[in-house]
Amino acid sequence: MIERVERFWIVGVLEPTLANNLPLEVPFQVYAGPFHPAQPGELQPITSITAAFDRFDGDLLIRGAAGAGKTTLLIQLAQVLLQRAANDPQHPIPVIFNLAFWEARHHDLAQWLVEELHLRYQVPIALGRAWIVADQITPLLDGLDEVTPDLRRACITALVQFRTAHWPGALVVCCRDSITLDPLTLNGIVELQPLDRRQLEQLLAVADHNNPLQALLNADPAWQTMSATPLGLSLLSKAARDPALIALHPQERTEAAQRQIFASYVEQILARHTDSGQADPAVYRRWLTWLARGMQQHHTTIFQIEALQPGWLPHLWQRRLFAAGEPLALGIFLGVVAGIDEGLRLSFDGTPGGLTRGLITGVAVGSGLGGLGGIGAASAVGRRPPVNSRLGRAVLVSSLAAGIYGITTGLLFNPLLGLGVGLAVGLAFLVTIALLGRAQTITPIERFSWSATKAIRRAPLGLLAGGIVGVVFGILDGPVSGGAVGLAMSVVVSVVLGLTSVVFDEQTHPNEGIRRSARTAVRAGLIIGGLVGLTFALAVGLSTGISDAMAAERLIYGQDNIAMVGLLNGLGPGLLGAAIGLIAFGGLAVAQHGLLRYLLWRGGDAPLNLAAFLDDAVQLQLLRRIGGGYIFMHRLLLEYCAEAEAETP
């Protein structure tokens, strides 16, 4: 855990920040909190963040203006505390949490910390809960000002309750000085101060002598307002050579300086990038605008490619195409599976070109039903919320599967058989997706496991599904066939419902979640398909050997070998099981993610190779990489890029 926090924040954020900016000690003053027993005159001068932390028993508020260096100071504190934890096993581990991830469903800070430990640092839930209860974690909470205003009061209330329950455990909170924290009161307050002219002159004296920033500050003191924070000074030192910046009218400088500095900084970086043969600056700016605006809208400071959802599509036509694409893709895929299944049965019966006929029929039916579903889904965009409940998605998928299998079988064989097959397939999809699926539209799956306890607990659902299917096939093919198919259905559904999927949450490489999800889907398809195929093969083969009544039925396909009868009857269910595994365990998420990325590219909002663009932006010092995620160099840069969207035609 110590190594992970160090890798994310010290190596990933602090070291690049210090390497790419002017050498600077952030000035601050330390005060006792309003209810601390120490009187203001009793405090000895405190010159380091570590001394302030120790003086107030780790109960500390760090506040200052935007860009004043609060996060840098917080990470520097974490660096010292990490070393203490490494030297002393009894010392709590400092962990930085970003309150921008606070959501409306959270009311208990302790539970939120446990979830964040799991999602951001891959700490198992049980272990994280034990650490929080035993005060083995020192929460360093950044970005209280980034919590949406309507949730901030609830977040502060949760902070108060957590501090009351865990005091004297350490708690450090970091936010802008414009935020009212009542009723939260901490023992110590570290207030970051603006840089004064003397500090600026000392800093510039040891910096780049060729930088015209000194002359700019001497020519007009108005620029000192922007250089009063470390971020403003760093950006101004890099943008000071821009003629557009220097040419600003004095009255404009106070109002427009910050925006012009960011614009100049970005323009200079992109201009150098273009000179090296890279993308057009206007295209790069548009990509940055989409990224910043999406991060603002979704209240996230760390962007992860695998976390993309349809809400990141900025245009209505994109959202409609995405909504239409899911049922259409499902329809075509299931049409292919149903066509192969029924086409093989025709071939086994001796029908010439049976597989081709089955494929044509299945794809035609699947495309038609998927297209109708897509039209309906696209027309509903903007008029009602998308289907994000687990049951709603299960109904959508199972309805398509039932319709495609039922109509295909009915057209190729007879309508009554199509009704039975459609009911059986739809029921299998409904039960499986409803219990194993996910509510979120795009959910990468890292892995899956099987639980005997869960399978036994859900066995009644398997028996119910098998009973319904057994009755239907008993009417169609006789009691022996119905019993065999019903028994196989009960076993398969019960076993499959013991599976559990684990949502991807470890971000070590960009887009790793989608790649793992694809591998998981293939494994799940092979395992579930093999299990289903083998179960049906055994059930039908054994029932055929027991009863001669089945000899004239359609399950024999003219065979007199029981093993061959079972094998032939296991192929179709095996294909269906593989389809369920692919859809339920990550394959659908991979297809949805691919469609989403394609639509973003076609709309000009993001490049097709998103990871390459993000890594390039890291090299340009516009973004920083943390694990498999990305953050803007500073929150103010994010805000600037998001506001620039209004200038994009």
C-alpha positions in Angstrom: 0.0 0.0 0.0 2.9 2.4 0.8 4.5 1.6 -2.5 1.2 2.2 -4.4 0.5 5.6 -2.8 4.1 6.6 -3.5 3.9 5.5 -7.1 0.6 7.3 -7.8 1.3 10.6 -6.0 5.0 11.1 -5.4 6.3 9.6 -8.6 3.2 10.3 -10.7 2.4 13.8 -9.6 4.8 15.5 -7.2 8.1 14.8 -8.9 6.9 15.9 -12.4 5.4 19.0 -10.8 8.7 20.0 -9.1 10.8 19.1 -12.1 8.7 21.2 -14.6 8.2 24.4 -12.5 10.2 27.1 -10.9 11.9 26.0 -7.6 9.6 27.5 -5.0 8.8 27.2 -1.3 5.1 27.7 -0.9 4.6 30.4 1.8 1.9 29.7 4.4 0.8 30.7 7.9 -0.4 28.4 10.6 -3.3 29.2 13.0 -5.0 27.3 15.7 -8.6 26.3 14.9 -11.5 28.2 16.5 -12.0 25.7 19.3 -8.4 24.7 19.9 -7.2 25.5 23.4 -4.1 27.3 22.3 -4.3 31.1 22.1 -2.9 32.7 18.9 0.0 34.3 20.7 1.0 31.0 22.3 1.9 29.3 19.0 5.6 29.1 18.1 6.3 29.9 14.4 5.8 26.8 12.2 7.7 26.7 9.0 6.9 23.2 7.6 3.7 21.3 6.8 5.1 18.3 8.8 5.6 20.4 11.9 2.0 21.8 11.5 0.7 18.2 11.2 2.5 17.1 14.4 1.6 20.3 16.3 -2.1 19.7 15.8 -2.2 15.9 16.1 -2.8 15.4 12.4 -6.1 17.4 12.6 -5.5 19.9 9.9 -7.1 22.1 7.3 -5.1 23.3 4.3 -6.7 26.2 2.4 -5.7 28.8 -0.1 -6.5 30.4 -3.5 -6.8 28.4 -6.7 -3.3 27.5 -7.9 -1.7 28.4 -4.5 -0.1 25.0 -4.2 -2.5 23.2 -1.8 -2.3 19.8 -3.5 1.5 20.0 -3.8 1.8 20.7 -0.1 -0.6 17.9 0.7 1.5 15.4 -1.4 4.7 16.7 0.3 3.1 15.9 3.7 2.1 12.5 2.3 5.7 11.9 1.3 7.0 12.4 4.9 4.2 10.3 6.4 4.9 7.5 4.0 8.4 7.4 5.2 7.2 7.2 8.7 4.9 4.4 7.9 7.7 2.5 6.1 9.9 2.8 9.2 7.2 2.0 11.8 4.7 -0.8 11.1 2.4 0.8 13.8 2.2 4.1 12.0 -1.0 4.7 9.9 -0.5 4.7 6.2 -1.3 8.2 4.6 -3.6 7.8 1.6 -4.7 10.7 -0.6 -8.4 10.6 -1.5 -10.1 13.1 -3.9 -13.5 14.3 -2.7 -14.5 15.0 -6.3 -15.6 11.4 -6.4 -18.2 12.0 -3.6 -21.7 11.1 -4.9 -25.2 11.6 -3.7 -25.6 8.0 -2.6 -22.8 8.4 0.0 -23.7 9.5 3.6 -21.0 7.7 5.6 -17.4 8.9 5.0 -16.0 5.7 6.5 -17.8 3.5 3.9 -16.8 5.9 1.1 -13.2 5.6 2.2 -13.5 1.8 2.0 -15.0 2.0 -1.5 -12.3 4.4 -2.7 -9.6 2.2 -1.3 -11.0 -0.6 -3.3 -11.6 1.3 -6.5 -8.5 3.6 -6.6 -6.0 1.5 -4.8 -7.3 -2.1 -5.3 -7.6 -2.8 -1.5 -10.1 -5.7 -0.8 -13.3 -4.4 0.8 -12.9 -6.5 4.0 -9.3 -5.4 4.4 -10.1 -1.7 3.8 -13.0 -1.8 6.3 -10.6 -3.3 8.9 -8.0 -0.6 8.2 -10.6 2.2 8.6 -12.1 0.8 11.8 -8.6 0.3 13.4 -7.5 3.8 12.3 -4.6 2.3 10.3 -5.2 4.8 7.4 -4.6 8.6 7.6 -7.0 10.1 5.2 -5.6 13.1 3.3 -8.7 14.6 1.6 -8.1 16.8 -1.4 -10.6 18.8 -3.4 -13.5 19.6 -1.1 -14.2 22.6 -3.3 -14.6 20.2 -6.3 -17.6 18.5 -4.7 -20.7 19.7 -6.5 -22.4 22.6 -4.5 -25.6 20.6 -3.9 -23.7 17.7 -2.3 -21.1 19.8 -0.4 -23.2 20.2 2.7 -23.8 16.5 3.0 -20.1 15.8 2.5 -19.1 18.3 5.2 -21.7 16.6 7.5 -20.1 13.3 6.8 -16.7 14.7 7.6 -17.9 16.0 11.0 -19.5 12.6 11.8 -16.3 10.8 10.8 -14.1 13.1 12.8 -16.3 12.7 15.9 -16.2 8.9 15.6 -12.5 8.5 14.9 -10.9 11.4 16.8 -8.0 11.5 17.8 -7.2 9.8 14.5 -5.6 12.1 11.9 -7.7 13.8 9.3 -6.3 16.4 6.8 -8.7 18.4 4.5 -7.7 20.5 1.6 -9.9 23.1 -0.2 -10.0 26.6 -1.6 -10.3 29.5 0.9 -13.6 30.6 -0.6 -15.4 27.5 0.7 -17.4 27.7 4.0 -16.7 24.6 6.1 -19.2 25.2 9.0 -19.8 23.1 11.1 -16.5 21.4 10.4 -13.8 22.7 12.7 -10.2 21.3 12.7 -7.5 21.8 15.3 -5.0 23.5 12.9 -5.3 25.7 9.8 -2.6 26.1 7.2 -3.3 29.1 5.1 -1.3 29.5 1.9 -0.2 33.0 1.2 0.3 34.9 -2.1 3.9 35.4 -3.2 5.1 39.0 -2.6 7.4 41.0 -4.8 10.5 40.2 -2.8 10.0 36.5 -3.1 9.4 36.9 -6.9 12.6 38.8 -7.3 14.6 36.2 -5.3 13.1 33.4 -7.3 13.7 35.0 -10.7 17.2 35.8 -9.7 18.1 32.1 -9.6 15.8 31.2 -12.6 16.3 31.5 -16.3 18.0 34.9 -16.9 16.8 35.0 -20.5 13.1 34.8 -19.5 11.4 38.1 -20.1 9.2 37.7 -17.0 11.2 40.0 -14.9 10.9 42.8 -17.4 7.2 42.1 -17.8 6.7 42.4 -14.0 8.7 45.6 -13.9 6.8 47.2 -16.8 3.4 46.7 -15.2 2.7 45.7 -11.6 -0.7 44.4 -12.7 1.0 41.1 -13.7 2.0 40.6 -10.1 -1.6 39.7 -9.3 -1.3 36.7 -11.6 2.2 35.8 -10.4 1.0 35.7 -6.8 0.4 31.9 -6.9 2.9 29.1 -7.8 0.7 28.0 -10.7 0.2 31.5 -12.1 3.9 32.2 -11.8 4.9 29.0 -13.5 2.5 29.5 -16.4 3.4 33.2 -16.7 7.1 32.4 -16.9 6.4 30.0 -19.8 4.0 32.3 -21.6 5.9 35.6 -21.1 7.4 35.4 -24.6 3.9 35.6 -26.2 3.4 39.0 -28.0 -0.4 38.7 -27.5 0.1 38.5 -23.8 2.4 41.5 -23.6 0.1 43.5 -25.9 -2.9 43.3 -23.6 -4.2 46.8 -22.6 -3.5 47.5 -18.9 -7.2 47.6 -18.1 -7.6 44.1 -19.6 -4.7 42.6 -17.7 -6.4 42.0 -14.4 -9.5 40.6 -15.9 -8.1 38.7 -18.9 -4.7 37.8 -17.6 -5.4 34.4 -16.3 -7.3 33.3 -19.4 -4.7 34.8 -21.7 -1.9 33.1 -19.8 -3.6 29.7 -20.1 -4.3 30.4 -23.8 -0.7 31.4 -24.4 0.7 28.4 -22.5 -1.5 26.0 -24.5 -0.8 27.8 -27.8 3.0 27.7 -27.4 3.0 24.0 -26.5 0.8 23.1 -29.4 2.7 25.3 -31.8 6.0 23.5 -30.9 4.1 20.2 -31.2 2.9 21.1 -34.7 6.4 22.1 -35.8 7.5 18.6 -35.0 4.9 17.3 -37.5 2.1 16.3 -35.1 -1.6 17.1 -35.2 -3.2 20.5 -36.0 -3.4 22.7 -32.9 -7.1 23.3 -33.5 -7.8 19.6 -33.5 -5.7 19.1 -30.3 -7.7 22.0 -28.6 -11.0 20.4 -29.6 -9.8 17.0 -28.1 -8.7 18.8 -24.9 -12.0 20.7 -24.7 -14.0 17.4 -25.0 -11.9 15.8 -22.3 -12.1 18.7 -19.9 -15.8 19.3 -20.4 -16.6 15.6 -19.9 -14.5 15.5 -16.7 -16.4 18.5 -15.4 -19.8 17.1 -16.2 -19.0 13.8 -14.7 -17.3 15.3 -11.6 -14.1 13.4 -12.0 -10.5 14.5 -11.7 -9.0 11.3 -13.0 -9.9 10.2 -16.5 -9.8 6.5 -17.3 -10.5 5.3 -20.9 -12.4 2.2 -19.7 -14.7 4.4 -17.6 -16.2 6.0 -20.8 -20.0 5.9 -20.9 -22.5 7.1 -23.5 -22.9 10.4 -21.4 -19.5 11.4 -22.8 -21.0 11.7 -26.3 -21.5 15.5 -26.7 -24.0 15.4 -29.7 -27.5 14.2 -29.9 -26.9 12.3 -33.2 -24.0 10.4 -31.5 -26.2 9.4 -28.5 -29.0 8.2 -30.9 -26.6 6.1 -33.0 -25.2 4.6 -29.8 -28.6 3.7 -28.5 -29.5 2.2 -31.9 -26.2 0.3 -32.2 -26.7 -1.9 -29.1 -29.9 -3.7 -30.1 -28.8 -3.8 -33.8 -25.4 -5.5 -32.9 -27.1 -7.8 -30.5 -29.7 -8.7 -33.1 -27.1 -9.5 -35.8 -25.0 -11.5 -33.3 -27.9 -13.6 -32.0 -29.2 -14.0 -35.5 -25.9 -15.5 -36.5 -25.9 -17.9 -33.5 -29.5 -18.9 -34.1 -28.9 -19.3 -37.8 -25.9 -21.6 -37.2 -27.9 -23.6 -34.6 -31.0 -24.2 -36.7 -28.9 -24.5 -39.9 -26.9 -27.4 -38.4 -30.2 -29.1 -37.5 -31.3 -28.8 -41.1 -28.0 -30.2 -42.3 -28.3 -33.1 -39.8 -31.8 -33.8 -41.2 -30.3 -34.1 -44.7 -31.5 -30.8 -46.1 -29.2 -29.6 -48.9 -27.6 -26.2 -48.0 -29.2 -26.4 -44.6 -26.5 -24.3 -42.9 -26.6 -21.6 -45.5 -30.3 -21.4 -45.4 -30.2 -21.2 -41.6 -27.6 -18.5 -41.6 -29.6 -16.4 -44.1 -32.8 -16.7 -42.2 -31.2 -16.1 -38.8 -29.3 -13.0 -39.9 -32.3 -11.6 -41.7 -34.5 -12.1 -38.6 -31.9 -10.8 -36.2 -31.2 -7.7 -38.3 -34.8 -7.0 -38.7 -35.7 -7.3 -35.0 -32.4 -5.6 -33.9 -33.1 -2.7 -36.4 -36.6 -2.2 -35.0 -35.3 -2.2 -31.5 -32.6 0.3 -32.5 -35.1 2.6 -34.1 -37.2 2.5 -30.9 -34.1 3.1 -28.7 -32.8 6.0 -30.8 -36.2 7.7 -30.9 -36.4 7.5 -27.1 -33.1 9.3 -26.5 -33.8 12.7 -24.9 -37.4 11.8 -24.1 -36.8 9.3 -21.3 -33.9 8.0 -19.3 -31.9 5.1 -20.9 -32.4 1.6 -19.5 -29.7 1.3 -16.8 -31.4 -1.1 -14.4 -30.2 -4.7 -14.4 -33.8 -6.0 -15.0 -34.4 -3.5 -17.8 -31.3 -4.6 -19.7 -32.2 -8.3 -19.1 -35.7 -7.7 -20.5 -34.2 -6.0 -23.6 -31.6 -8.8 -24.3 -34.0 -11.7 -23.5 -36.8 -10.2 -25.7 -34.4 -10.0 -28.7 -33.1 -13.5 -28.1 -36.6 -15.0 -27.7 -37.8 -13.3 -30.8 -34.9 -14.1 -33.0 -34.7 -17.8 -32.0 -38.5 -18.2 -32.0 -39.0 -16.7 -35.5 -36.0 -18.4 -37.0 -37.0 -21.8 -35.7 -40.6 -21.2 -36.8 -39.6 -20.3 -40.3 -37.2 -23.2 -40.7 -39.3 -25.9 -39.0 -42.8 -25.1 -37.6 -44.4 -22.2 -35.7 -45.2 -24.3 -32.6 -41.6 -25.5 -32.2 -40.5 -21.9 -32.7 -42.7 -20.8 -29.9 -41.2 -23.4 -27.6 -37.6 -22.6 -28.5 -38.1 -18.9 -28.3 -39.7 -19.2 -24.8 -36.8 -21.4 -23.6 -34.1 -19.2 -25.0 -35.7 -16.0 -23.8 -36.1 -17.5 -20.3 -32.5 -18.5 -20.1 -31.3 -15.0 -21.1 -33.8 -13.3 -18.8 -32.7 -15.3 -15.7 -29.0 -15.1 -16.4 -28.7 -11.4 -17.3 -31.0 -10.3 -14.6 -28.9 -12.0 -11.9 -25.4 -11.8 -13.4 -25.7 -8.6 -15.5 -24.7 -5.0 -14.5 -26.8 -1.9 -14.3 -24.1 0.4 -15.9 -24.3 0.6 -19.6 -20.6 -0.3 -20.3 -19.1 -2.4 -17.6 -15.7 -4.0 -18.2 -15.4 -7.4 -16.5 -12.0 -8.3 -15.1 -12.7 -12.0 -14.2 -15.4 -14.4 -13.1 -15.5 -17.1 -10.4 -18.0 -19.7 -9.3 -19.6 -20.1 -5.9 -21.3 -23.4 -4.8 -23.2 -21.5 -2.1 -24.6 -19.0 -4.6 -25.5 -21.8 -7.0 -27.4 -23.7 -4.3 -29.2 -20.6 -3.2 -30.4 -19.9 -6.7 -31.2 -23.5 -7.6 -35.0 -22.9 -7.2 -34.8 -20.5 -10.2 -33.0 -23.2 -12.2 -35.7 -25.7 -11.3 -38.4 -23.3 -12.3 -36.8 -22.5 -15.6 -36.2 -26.2 -16.3 -39.8 -27.0 -15.4 -41.3 -24.5 -17.7 -39.0 -25.5 -20.6 -39.6 -29.2 -19.8 -43.4 -28.8 -20.0 -43.1 -27.0 -23.4 -40.9 -29.6 -24.9 -42.9 -32.4 -23.4 -45.9 -31.1 -25.3 -43.9 -30.8 -28.5 -41.7 -34.0 -28.4 -43.2 -36.2 -25.8 -42.6 -36.6 -22.0 -39.2 -38.3 -22.3 -37.8 -35.5 -24.5 -39.4 -32.9 -22.3 -38.0 -34.4 -19.2 -34.5 -34.7 -20.6 -34.4 -31.1 -21.9 -36.1 -29.7 -18.7 -33.5 -31.5 -16.5 -30.6 -30.3 -18.6 -32.1 -26.7 -18.4 -32.4 -26.9 -14.6 -28.8 -28.1 -14.1 -27.4 -25.6 -16.6 -29.2 -22.5 -15.2 -28.5 -23.5 -11.6 -24.8 -23.9 -12.3 -24.5 -20.8 -14.4 -26.2 -18.7 -11.7 -23.4 -19.6 -9.3 -21.0 -17.5 -11.4 -19.9 -14.1 -10.1 -18.2 -11.4 -12.2 -15.7 -8.9 -10.8 -15.8 -5.5 -12.3 -12.5 -4.1 -13.5 -11.0 -1.5 -11.2 -7.2 -1.8 -11.3 -5.8 1.0 -13.4 -2.2 0.3 -14.2 -2.2 0.7 -18.0 -4.6 2.8 -20.2 -7.6 0.9 -21.5 -6.4 -2.3 -19.7 -10.0 -2.9 -18.5 -11.4 -3.3 -22.0 -8.6 -5.7 -23.1 -9.1 -7.9 -19.9 -12.9 -7.8 -20.5 -12.4 -9.2 -24.0 -10.2 -12.0 -22.7 -12.7 -12.7 -19.9 -15.6 -12.8 -22.4 -13.8 -15.4 -24.5 -13.0 -17.6 -21.5 -16.6 -17.4 -20.2 -18.0 -18.2 -23.6 -15.9 -21.3 -24.0 -16.5 -22.5 -20.4 -20.3 -21.9 -20.4 -20.7 -23.1 -23.9 -18.8 -26.3 -23.2 -20.8 -26.8 -20.0 -24.2 -26.3 -21.6 -23.3 -28.4 -24.6 -22.0 -31.3 -22.6 -25.0 -31.2 -20.2 -27.6 -31.3 -23.0 -25.6 -33.9 -24.9 -25.6 -36.2 -21.9 -29.3 -35.6 -21.1 -30.6 -36.2 -24.6 -28.2 -39.1 -25.2 -29.1 -40.9 -22.0 -32.8 -40.3 -22.5 -32.6 -41.6 -26.1 -30.9 -44.8 -24.9 -33.6 -45.3 -22.2 -36.6 -44.7 -24.5 -37.2 -46.0 -27.9 -40.1 -43.6 -28.2 -37.7 -40.9 -29.2 -36.3 -43.0 -32.1 -38.7 -41.5 -34.6 -38.6 -37.9 -33.2 -36.6 -35.0 -34.6 -33.8 -35.3 -32.0 -32.4 -38.5 -33.6 -31.4 -37.0 -37.0 -31.3 -40.5 -38.5 -28.6 -41.7 -36.2 -28.5 -45.1 -34.5 -25.5 -44.3 -32.2 -26.5 -42.8 -28.9 -23.2 -40.9 -28.4 -23.7 -39.2 -31.8 -27.3 -38.4 -31.0 -26.1 -36.7 -27.8 -23.3 -34.8 -29.5 -25.6 -33.5 -32.3 -28.1 -32.3 -29.7 -25.5 -30.6 -27.6 -24.1 -28.4 -30.4 -27.0 -26.0 -30.5 -27.3 -25.4 -26.7 -23.5 -25.1 -26.6 -23.6 -22.3 -29.1 -26.3 -20.6 -27.1 -24.4 -21.0 -23.8 -21.3 -19.5 -25.5 -23.4 -16.5 -26.6 -24.7 -16.0 -23.1 -21.2 -16.1 -21.7 -19.8 -13.7 -24.3 -22.7 -11.2 -23.7 -22.9 -11.4 -19.9 -19.2 -11.5 -19.1 -17.7 -8.6 -20.9 -18.2 -9.1 -24.7 -21.1 -6.7 -24.9 -19.0 -4.1 -23.0 -16.2 -4.4 -25.5 -18.5 -3.9 -28.4 -20.2 -0.9 -26.8 -16.9 0.7 -25.9 -15.7 0.2 -29.5 -18.9 1.9 -30.9 -18.5 4.7 -28.4 -14.9 5.4 -29.4 -15.8 5.3 -33.1 -18.6 7.8 -32.6 -16.4 10.1 -30.7 -13.8 9.9 -33.5 -16.4 10.5 -36.3 -17.7 13.5 -34.4 -14.1 14.9 -34.2 -14.3 15.1 -30.4 -11.5 12.5 -29.7 -8.9 10.7 -31.6 -9.3 7.0 -32.5 -6.2 6.2 -30.6 -7.2 7.8 -27.4 -4.3 6.3 -25.3 -1.7 7.7 -27.7 -3.2 11.2 -27.5 -3.4 11.2 -23.7 0.2 10.0 -23.4 1.2 12.7 -25.8 -0.5 15.3 -23.7 1.5 14.0 -20.7 4.7 14.6 -22.7 3.4 18.1 -23.5 2.9 18.8 -19.7 -0.8 19.3 -20.2 -1.8 16.1 -18.4 -0.2 13.9 -15.8 -0.6 10.1 -15.7 -1.6 8.3 -12.5 -1.5 4.5 -12.9 -3.9 3.9 -15.8 -5.6 7.3 -15.4 -4.9 10.9 -16.4 -5.4 14.2 -14.6 -5.0 17.8 -15.9 -1.8 19.5 -14.8 -4.0 21.7 -12.6 -7.7 22.1 -12.0 -7.5 25.7 -13.4 -6.2 24.3 -16.7 -9.1 21.9 -16.8 -11.5 24.8 -16.2 -9.9 26.8 -19.0 -10.1 24.0 -21.5 -13.7 23.3 -20.6 -14.7 27.0 -21.0 -12.9 27.1 -24.4 -15.7 24.8 -25.7 -17.9 27.9 -26.3 -15.3 29.1 -28.9 -15.3 25.9 -30.8 -17.7 26.1 -33.9 
